[in-house]
Amino acid sequence: MANTSSAKKAIRQAARRTTANVRFKSSLRASLKSASPATISATISLIDKAAKRHLMHPNRAARLKSQLMRTHGAPTTKRPGAGGVVPKPAETKKPSATKSKATTPKPAKAATRKRIPKK
């Protein structure tokens, strides 16, 4: 049993947080089981919240989101109107004003010191 009032308060807080975390985790599990293409964004949001609250490891959250997207999410084709993500158009690079050092090799350095022949 806790002796101080702060320890008693910490016990109350831990119990409150535990019940909230258990409720959140059970709702997350239910959402994962009943995931569909219509509810995928809400499910991914719940997964992100769980990872943010440290209720699951971030790698597990990423793995779950990847699995959801693979099974219910965007199709493999990237055609517009196919329900998938439309890729961005390729950006064109502007020509740089300065010359690249890699294209113009430097000449080899000559010997900097003159040798005096021995007599």
C-alpha positions as CSV (number, residue, x, y, z in Angstrom):
1,M,0.0,0.0,0.0
2,A,1.2,3.5,-0.8
3,N,2.3,5.6,2.1
4,T,2.3,9.1,0.7
5,S,-0.5,11.0,-0.9
6,S,1.5,11.4,-4.1
7,A,2.0,7.7,-4.4
8,K,-1.7,7.1,-3.9
9,K,-2.4,9.7,-6.7
10,A,0.1,7.9,-8.9
11,I,-1.8,4.6,-8.4
12,R,-5.1,6.3,-9.3
13,Q,-3.5,7.8,-12.4
14,A,-2.0,4.5,-13.5
15,A,-5.3,2.7,-13.1
16,R,-7.1,5.4,-15.2
17,R,-4.5,5.3,-17.9
18,T,-4.6,1.5,-18.0
19,T,-8.3,1.3,-18.5
20,A,-8.1,4.0,-21.3
21,N,-5.2,2.1,-23.0
22,V,-7.1,-1.2,-22.8
23,R,-10.2,0.4,-24.3
24,F,-8.1,2.0,-27.1
25,K,-6.3,-1.3,-27.9
26,S,-9.6,-3.2,-28.1
27,S,-11.1,-0.7,-30.4
28,L,-8.0,-0.8,-32.5
29,R,-8.2,-4.6,-32.7
30,A,-11.8,-4.5,-33.7
31,S,-11.0,-1.9,-36.4
32,L,-8.2,-4.1,-37.7
33,K,-10.5,-7.1,-38.0
34,S,-13.3,-5.3,-39.7
35,A,-11.1,-3.2,-42.0
36,S,-12.4,-2.5,-45.5
37,P,-11.4,-0.1,-48.2
38,A,-14.0,2.4,-46.9
39,T,-12.6,2.4,-43.4
40,I,-8.9,2.1,-44.1
41,S,-8.1,5.8,-43.4
42,A,-9.8,5.6,-40.0
43,T,-7.9,2.4,-39.2
44,I,-4.6,3.9,-40.2
45,S,-5.3,6.9,-38.0
46,L,-5.9,4.6,-35.0
47,I,-2.7,2.8,-35.7
48,D,-0.8,6.1,-35.9
49,K,-2.3,7.2,-32.6
50,A,-1.4,3.9,-30.9
51,A,2.2,4.3,-32.0
52,K,2.3,7.9,-30.9
53,R,1.0,6.9,-27.4
54,H,3.6,4.1,-27.2
55,L,0.9,1.5,-27.1
56,M,2.7,-0.4,-29.9
57,H,6.1,-0.3,-31.4
58,P,6.5,2.1,-34.3
59,N,7.8,-0.7,-36.5
60,R,4.7,-2.8,-35.8
61,A,2.5,0.2,-36.7
62,A,4.4,0.6,-40.0
63,R,4.0,-3.2,-40.7
64,L,0.3,-3.1,-39.9
65,K,-0.3,-0.1,-42.2
66,S,1.7,-1.7,-45.0
67,Q,-0.4,-4.9,-44.7
68,L,-3.6,-2.9,-44.7
69,M,-2.6,-1.0,-47.8
70,R,-1.5,-4.2,-49.5
71,T,-4.8,-6.1,-48.8
72,H,-7.4,-3.3,-48.8
73,G,-5.7,-0.2,-50.1
74,A,-4.4,1.1,-53.3
75,P,-4.2,-1.4,-56.2
76,T,-0.8,-2.1,-57.7
77,T,-1.6,-0.2,-60.9
78,K,-1.0,3.5,-60.8
79,R,-3.5,4.5,-63.5
80,P,-5.6,7.5,-62.8
81,G,-9.2,6.5,-62.0
82,A,-8.1,3.0,-61.0
83,G,-8.6,3.8,-57.3
84,G,-4.9,4.1,-56.7
85,V,-2.6,6.9,-56.1
86,V,-1.8,9.1,-59.1
87,P,1.9,9.5,-59.4
88,K,3.3,13.1,-59.6
89,P,4.7,14.2,-62.9
90,A,8.4,14.0,-63.2
91,E,10.1,17.2,-62.4
92,T,12.5,18.6,-64.9
93,K,15.9,19.7,-63.7
94,K,17.0,23.2,-64.4
95,P,20.5,23.4,-65.9
96,S,23.0,24.7,-63.4
97,A,24.8,27.9,-64.1
98,T,28.1,26.7,-62.7
99,K,30.2,23.9,-64.3
100,S,30.4,20.7,-62.5
101,K,33.8,19.8,-61.2
102,A,33.3,16.2,-62.1
103,T,33.1,16.9,-65.8
104,T,36.3,18.9,-66.1
105,P,39.3,17.0,-64.6
106,K,42.1,19.0,-63.2
107,P,45.5,18.7,-64.9
108,A,48.2,16.9,-63.1
109,K,50.4,19.1,-60.9
110,A,54.0,19.6,-61.9
111,A,56.9,19.3,-59.5
112,T,56.9,22.5,-57.4
113,R,60.6,22.3,-56.4
114,K,63.5,22.5,-58.8
115,R,66.2,20.0,-58.3
116,I,69.7,21.2,-58.3
117,P,72.1,18.7,-59.8
118,K,75.0,17.5,-57.6
119,K,78.5,18.5,-58.6
